[in-house]
Amino acid sequence: MPAKAKPKPAAPLETLSFEDAFAELEDIVSRLEAGSLTLDDSVALHERGQALSARCQQLLDAADLKVQQLTPRPGGGYQLQPFAPDEG
């Protein structure tokens, strides 16, 4: 009887790009929806999925900040606003 292959270790979250984290999250969702996992495996995947979801949100928030602009306030100082290209 062949030995069960060990799953490849998960990459550290902080090293994952948005695309890689999202792809892994999609894979986890598919595996959980299949319903063929043990309870322990399901819980472990759920926890990894939560962490991947948080990583994706963190990367989206960082991207959102990159597309904001500083604009002067009427009374002085500056404020962040969504970037709006000049039209025209």
C-alpha positions, 0 to 999 in steps of 0.5 A: 500500500503506497504511503500517503503523500504529505501535503506541501507546506503552506507558504508564509502569508507575508510572502504571498502576492494577492494573486497567490493568496487568492488562488490558494483561498479558491483551492481551499474553498473547493476542497471544503465544498467537496466535503471529503475531508476529516473534521481536523483537516477541515478546521485547519483549512478553514483557519488557513482560509481565514488567514488568506482572506485577511492577507488579501484584504491587507493587500487590497487596503494597501493598493487602495492607499496607493490610488488615493491623493493628498489634497489641500484642506480649505483651512490648511493641511491636507487630506486623503481622497480617492484619486480622480483623474482630471477630465478633459 
